[in-house]
Amino acid sequence: MLNPWQCVKVFMEEYFYHCPYCFTEVSLLVDLSVSEQEYIEDCERCCNPIQFSIQVNGNQEIEAFSAEPIGQ
């Protein structure tokens, strides 16, 4: 009998980047099951908003990543 946990595939990857405001290296969990992603999330250190654009290829690898400041 198979253990149900053996059938679970992980589609999340921790990706490290530098905040465009405070230049601290921080990490973000990227959902590798979604090929194109755009969203806004605050830096966990300085709390400024960052626009993320992420592309994931068919092999579930991050193909393009950008973290841009949002003009306020």
ZAROVEX-174009 format. One record per atom (N, C-alpha, C, CB): residue in one letter; atom name; x, y, z. Coordinates in Angstrom, 3 decimals. Glycine has a CB too. Example, Ala and Ser with C-alpha at 12.3 -4.5 7.8 and 13.67 -1.06 7.14 Angstrom:
<"A", "N", <13.190, -5.690, 7.800>>
<"A", "CA", <12.300, -4.500, 7.800>>
<"A", "C", <13.200, -3.300, 7.800>>
<"A", "CB", <11.308, -4.473, 9.046>>
<"S", "N", <12.850, -2.250, 7.080>>
<"S", "CA", <13.670, -1.060, 7.140>>
<"S", "C", <12.900, 0.030, 7.870>>
<"S", "CB", <14.084, -0.598, 5.725>>
END
This chain:
<"M", "N", <0.840, -1.186, 0.000>>
<"M", "CA", <0.000, 0.000, 0.000>>
<"M", "C", <0.883, 1.246, 0.000>>
<"M", "CB", <-0.954, 0.000, 1.220>>
<"L", "N", <0.518, 2.209, -0.841>>
<"L", "CA", <1.281, 3.447, -0.935>>
<"L", "C", <0.939, 4.409, 0.192>>
<"L", "CB", <1.034, 4.112, -2.272>>
<"N", "N", <1.942, 5.035, 0.696>>
<"N", "CA", <1.752, 6.111, 1.653>>
<"N", "C", <1.261, 7.335, 0.870>>
<"N", "CB", <3.084, 6.420, 2.448>>
<"P", "N", <0.156, 7.977, 1.269>>
<"P", "CA", <-0.359, 9.129, 0.505>>
<"P", "C", <0.648, 10.258, 0.371>>
<"P", "CB", <-1.608, 9.661, 1.158>>
<"W", "N", <1.579, 10.378, 1.295>>
<"W", "CA", <2.575, 11.456, 1.233>>
<"W", "C", <3.612, 11.195, 0.157>>
<"W", "CB", <3.265, 11.622, 2.583>>
<"Q", "N", <3.765, 9.964, -0.291>>
<"Q", "CA", <4.727, 9.643, -1.338>>
<"Q", "C", <4.257, 10.125, -2.703>>
<"Q", "CB", <4.978, 8.147, -1.378>>
<"C", "N", <2.986, 10.402, -2.858>>
<"C", "CA", <2.433, 10.803, -4.144>>
<"C", "C", <2.377, 12.323, -4.318>>
<"C", "CB", <1.052, 10.224, -4.303>>
<"V", "N", <2.743, 13.070, -3.295>>
<"V", "CA", <2.644, 14.527, -3.350>>
<"V", "C", <3.877, 15.096, -4.034>>
<"V", "CB", <2.484, 15.125, -1.932>>
<"K", "N", <3.669, 15.892, -5.080>>
<"K", "CA", <4.770, 16.578, -5.748>>
<"K", "C", <4.826, 18.002, -5.225>>
<"K", "CB", <4.601, 16.554, -7.301>>
<"V", "N", <6.019, 18.469, -5.001>>
<"V", "CA", <6.203, 19.823, -4.492>>
<"V", "C", <6.443, 20.752, -5.677>>
<"V", "CB", <7.388, 19.891, -3.472>>
<"F", "N", <5.615, 21.785, -5.795>>
<"F", "CA", <5.731, 22.741, -6.876>>
<"F", "C", <6.101, 24.125, -6.361>>
<"F", "CB", <4.439, 22.803, -7.656>>
<"M", "N", <6.715, 24.184, -5.188>>
<"M", "CA", <7.148, 25.455, -4.616>>
<"M", "C", <8.676, 25.451, -4.535>>
<"M", "CB", <6.506, 25.691, -3.203>>
<"E", "N", <9.262, 26.626, -4.806>>
<"E", "CA", <10.711, 26.754, -4.707>>
<"E", "C", <11.040, 28.077, -4.042>>
<"E", "CB", <11.383, 26.654, -6.102>>
<"E", "N", <11.994, 28.039, -3.127>>
<"E", "CA", <12.444, 29.268, -2.484>>
<"E", "C", <13.436, 29.956, -3.423>>
<"E", "CB", <13.092, 28.977, -1.081>>
<"Y", "N", <13.162, 31.228, -3.719>>
<"Y", "CA", <14.007, 31.994, -4.640>>
<"Y", "C", <14.540, 33.218, -3.892>>
<"Y", "CB", <13.209, 32.422, -5.932>>
<"F", "N", <15.838, 33.446, -3.969>>
<"F", "CA", <16.459, 34.570, -3.280>>
<"F", "C", <16.674, 35.728, -4.253>>
<"F", "CB", <17.796, 34.145, -2.641>>
<"Y", "N", <16.416, 36.936, -3.778>>
<"Y", "CA", <16.583, 38.146, -4.584>>
<"Y", "C", <16.974, 39.289, -3.647>>
<"Y", "CB", <15.269, 38.490, -5.385>>
<"H", "N", <17.374, 40.420, -4.224>>
<"H", "CA", <17.693, 41.607, -3.430>>
<"H", "C", <16.552, 42.606, -3.551>>
<"H", "CB", <19.036, 42.246, -3.889>>
<"C", "N", <16.108, 43.100, -2.406>>
<"C", "CA", <15.042, 44.100, -2.384>>
<"C", "C", <15.521, 45.348, -3.125>>
<"C", "CB", <14.624, 44.448, -0.917>>
<"P", "N", <14.699, 45.894, -4.034>>
<"P", "CA", <15.107, 47.096, -4.765>>
<"P", "C", <15.111, 48.364, -3.912>>
<"P", "CB", <14.199, 47.299, -5.940>>
<"Y", "N", <14.634, 48.286, -2.688>>
<"Y", "CA", <14.619, 49.448, -1.787>>
<"Y", "C", <15.762, 49.386, -0.772>>
<"Y", "CB", <13.273, 49.533, -1.051>>
<"C", "N", <15.820, 48.311, 0.013>>
<"C", "CA", <16.805, 48.220, 1.101>>
<"C", "C", <18.013, 47.354, 0.735>>
<"C", "CB", <16.143, 47.660, 2.351>>
<"F", "N", <17.969, 46.699, -0.435>>
<"F", "CA", <19.064, 45.888, -0.979>>
<"F", "C", <19.421, 44.669, -0.125>>
<"F", "CB", <20.284, 46.744, -1.140>>
<"T", "N", <18.537, 44.304, 0.788>>
<"T", "CA", <18.728, 43.108, 1.601>>
<"T", "C", <18.369, 41.881, 0.767>>
<"T", "CB", <17.869, 43.169, 2.900>>
<"E", "N", <19.119, 40.806, 0.941>>
<"E", "CA", <18.757, 39.552, 0.282>>
<"E", "C", <17.618, 38.922, 1.069>>
<"E", "CB", <19.985, 38.577, 0.180>>
<"V", "N", <16.509, 38.703, 0.401>>
<"V", "CA", <15.345, 38.069, 1.009>>
<"V", "C", <14.883, 36.943, 0.091>>
<"V", "CB", <14.195, 39.103, 1.256>>
<"S", "N", <13.975, 36.123, 0.580>>
<"S", "CA", <13.506, 35.005, -0.239>>
<"S", "C", <12.005, 35.075, -0.443>>
<"S", "CB", <13.884, 33.672, 0.404>>
<"L", "N", <11.578, 34.365, -1.448>>
<"L", "CA", <10.182, 34.330, -1.849>>
<"L", "C", <9.870, 32.897, -2.263>>
<"L", "CB", <9.884, 35.350, -3.012>>
<"L", "N", <8.714, 32.387, -1.890>>
<"L", "CA", <8.295, 31.076, -2.372>>
<"L", "C", <7.591, 31.244, -3.705>>
<"L", "CB", <7.370, 30.368, -1.347>>
<"V", "N", <8.086, 30.555, -4.726>>
<"V", "CA", <7.524, 30.633, -6.073>>
<"V", "C", <6.761, 29.351, -6.367>>
<"V", "CB", <8.637, 30.868, -7.133>>
<"D", "N", <5.522, 29.495, -6.824>>
<"D", "CA", <4.698, 28.360, -7.218>>
<"D", "C", <5.104, 27.942, -8.625>>
<"D", "CB", <3.175, 28.710, -7.149>>
<"L", "N", <5.780, 26.805, -8.759>>
<"L", "CA", <6.291, 26.344, -10.048>>
<"L", "C", <5.213, 25.741, -10.945>>
<"L", "CB", <7.378, 25.331, -9.825>>
<"S", "N", <3.998, 25.616, -10.456>>
<"S", "CA", <2.915, 25.058, -11.271>>
<"S", "C", <2.214, 26.133, -12.095>>
<"S", "CB", <1.900, 24.348, -10.382>>
<"V", "N", <2.592, 27.408, -11.919>>
<"V", "CA", <1.984, 28.524, -12.654>>
<"V", "C", <3.050, 29.113, -13.563>>
<"V", "CB", <1.400, 29.619, -11.679>>
<"S", "N", <2.815, 29.105, -14.885>>
<"S", "CA", <3.857, 29.498, -15.831>>
<"S", "C", <4.149, 30.997, -15.867>>
<"S", "CB", <3.473, 29.050, -17.191>>
<"E", "N", <3.147, 31.849, -15.724>>
<"E", "CA", <3.367, 33.297, -15.716>>
<"E", "C", <2.686, 33.900, -14.503>>
<"E", "CB", <2.839, 33.952, -17.019>>
<"Q", "N", <3.456, 34.675, -13.743>>
<"Q", "CA", <2.934, 35.254, -12.514>>
<"Q", "C", <3.341, 36.720, -12.419>>
<"Q", "CB", <3.433, 34.471, -11.284>>
<"E", "N", <2.419, 37.552, -11.986>>
<"E", "CA", <2.699, 38.948, -11.674>>
<"E", "C", <1.894, 39.306, -10.438>>
<"E", "CB", <2.354, 39.895, -12.879>>
<"Y", "N", <2.577, 39.832, -9.450>>
<"Y", "CA", <1.867, 40.246, -8.237>>
<"Y", "C", <2.728, 41.212, -7.443>>
<"Y", "CB", <1.490, 39.022, -7.370>>
<"I", "N", <2.135, 41.803, -6.431>>
<"I", "CA", <2.807, 42.761, -5.562>>
<"I", "C", <2.871, 42.162, -4.160>>
<"I", "CB", <2.067, 44.146, -5.556>>
<"E", "N", <4.055, 42.264, -3.560>>
<"E", "CA", <4.237, 41.781, -2.195>>
<"E", "C", <5.222, 42.722, -1.505>>
<"E", "CB", <4.749, 40.287, -2.170>>
<"D", "N", <5.033, 42.922, -0.212>>
<"D", "CA", <5.920, 43.801, 0.541>>
<"D", "C", <7.209, 43.082, 0.908>>
<"D", "CB", <5.223, 44.313, 1.803>>
<"C", "N", <8.317, 43.844, 0.927>>
<"C", "CA", <9.587, 43.309, 1.410>>
<"C", "C", <9.415, 42.939, 2.881>>
<"C", "CB", <10.756, 44.342, 1.216>>
<"E", "N", <9.902, 41.774, 3.250>>
<"E", "CA", <9.734, 41.327, 4.638>>
<"E", "C", <10.622, 42.103, 5.606>>
<"E", "CB", <10.038, 39.841, 4.747>>
<"R", "N", <11.591, 42.859, 5.111>>
<"R", "CA", <12.452, 43.636, 6.005>>
<"R", "C", <12.024, 45.095, 6.095>>
<"R", "CB", <13.893, 43.558, 5.538>>
<"C", "N", <11.873, 45.774, 4.923>>
<"C", "CA", <11.586, 47.212, 4.948>>
<"C", "C", <10.115, 47.544, 4.684>>
<"C", "CB", <12.445, 47.915, 3.928>>
<"C", "N", <9.327, 46.558, 4.318>>
<"C", "CA", <7.869, 46.676, 4.117>>
<"C", "C", <7.456, 47.517, 2.909>>
<"C", "CB", <7.248, 47.267, 5.341>>
<"N", "N", <8.367, 47.833, 2.007>>
<"N", "CA", <8.004, 48.553, 0.790>>
<"N", "C", <7.440, 47.578, -0.245>>
<"N", "CB", <9.228, 49.308, 0.216>>
<"P", "N", <6.508, 48.031, -1.093>>
<"P", "CA", <5.878, 47.138, -2.073>>
<"P", "C", <6.786, 46.869, -3.279>>
<"P", "CB", <4.556, 47.738, -2.549>>
<"I", "N", <6.814, 45.606, -3.688>>
<"I", "CA", <7.634, 45.169, -4.817>>
<"I", "C", <6.736, 44.490, -5.841>>
<"I", "CB", <8.771, 44.207, -4.352>>
<"Q", "N", <6.927, 44.845, -7.117>>
<"Q", "CA", <6.200, 44.210, -8.227>>
<"Q", "C", <7.039, 43.032, -8.715>>
<"Q", "CB", <5.915, 45.237, -9.404>>
<"F", "N", <6.490, 41.822, -8.628>>
<"F", "CA", <7.184, 40.616, -9.080>>
<"F", "C", <6.610, 40.160, -10.413>>
<"F", "CB", <7.072, 39.489, -8.030>>
<"S", "N", <7.504, 39.790, -11.319>>
<"S", "CA", <7.142, 39.153, -12.584>>
<"S", "C", <7.988, 37.890, -12.681>>
<"S", "CB", <7.375, 40.118, -13.830>>
<"I", "N", <7.309, 36.745, -12.829>>
<"I", "CA", <8.007, 35.462, -12.811>>
<"I", "C", <7.494, 34.609, -13.966>>
<"I", "CB", <7.808, 34.730, -11.446>>
<"Q", "N", <8.421, 33.957, -14.664>>
<"Q", "CA", <8.053, 32.994, -15.705>>
<"Q", "C", <8.695, 31.656, -15.362>>
<"Q", "CB", <8.501, 33.486, -17.129>>
<"V", "N", <7.884, 30.597, -15.466>>
<"V", "CA", <8.326, 29.241, -15.174>>
<"V", "C", <8.178, 28.420, -16.443>>
<"V", "CB", <7.514, 28.614, -13.994>>
<"N", "N", <9.219, 27.648, -16.805>>
<"N", "CA", <9.141, 26.852, -18.037>>
<"N", "C", <8.449, 25.509, -17.789>>
<"N", "CB", <10.551, 26.617, -18.611>>
<"G", "N", <8.327, 24.709, -18.833>>
<"G", "CA", <7.630, 23.427, -18.762>>
<"G", "C", <8.298, 22.398, -17.873>>
<"G", "CB", <7.495, 22.866, -20.118>>
<"N", "N", <9.584, 22.612, -17.553>>
<"N", "CA", <10.308, 21.711, -16.650>>
<"N", "C", <10.214, 22.167, -15.193>>
<"N", "CB", <11.774, 21.618, -17.068>>
<"Q", "N", <9.313, 23.096, -14.942>>
<"Q", "CA", <9.113, 23.684, -13.618>>
<"Q", "C", <10.405, 24.297, -13.071>>
<"Q", "CB", <8.588, 22.626, -12.649>>
<"E", "N", <11.070, 25.080, -13.929>>
<"E", "CA", <12.249, 25.840, -13.543>>
<"E", "C", <11.961, 27.314, -13.771>>
<"E", "CB", <13.508, 25.383, -14.342>>
<"I", "N", <12.471, 28.157, -12.904>>
<"I", "CA", <12.276, 29.601, -13.060>>
<"I", "C", <13.115, 30.070, -14.235>>
<"I", "CB", <12.657, 30.376, -11.755>>
<"E", "N", <12.435, 30.614, -15.234>>
<"E", "CA", <13.077, 31.044, -16.467>>
<"E", "C", <13.409, 32.540, -16.435>>
<"E", "CB", <12.180, 30.730, -17.662>>
<"A", "N", <12.522, 33.341, -15.839>>
<"A", "CA", <12.728, 34.791, -15.729>>
<"A", "C", <12.145, 35.259, -14.400>>
<"A", "CB", <12.066, 35.558, -16.934>>
<"F", "N", <12.854, 36.196, -13.765>>
<"F", "CA", <12.423, 36.724, -12.474>>
<"F", "C", <12.794, 38.192, -12.410>>
<"F", "CB", <13.061, 35.935, -11.291>>
<"S", "N", <11.847, 39.037, -12.039>>
<"S", "CA", <12.176, 40.442, -11.792>>
<"S", "C", <11.433, 40.927, -10.557>>
<"S", "CB", <11.824, 41.321, -13.021>>
<"A", "N", <12.118, 41.754, -9.789>>
<"A", "CA", <11.565, 42.364, -8.584>>
<"A", "C", <11.822, 43.868, -8.725>>
<"A", "CB", <12.218, 41.762, -7.246>>
<"E", "N", <10.772, 44.630, -9.022>>
<"E", "CA", <10.905, 46.052, -9.320>>
<"E", "C", <10.202, 46.901, -8.270>>
<"E", "CB", <10.344, 46.361, -10.705>>
<"P", "N", <10.765, 48.064, -7.945>>
<"P", "CA", <10.088, 48.963, -7.015>>
<"P", "C", <8.840, 49.548, -7.659>>
<"P", "CB", <11.033, 50.088, -6.561>>
<"I", "N", <7.874, 49.875, -6.838>>
<"I", "CA", <6.645, 50.502, -7.329>>
<"I", "C", <6.732, 51.985, -7.000>>
<"I", "CB", <5.354, 49.846, -6.692>>
<"G", "N", <6.641, 52.819, -8.017>>
<"G", "CA", <6.726, 54.259, -7.800>>
<"G", "C", <5.567, 54.737, -6.949>>
<"G", "CB", <6.748, 55.008, -9.132>>
<"Q", "N", <5.897, 55.477, -5.901>>
<"Q", "CA", <4.846, 55.968, -4.994>>
<"Q", "C", <4.939, 57.466, -4.875>>
<"Q", "CB", <4.958, 55.315, -3.599>>
END
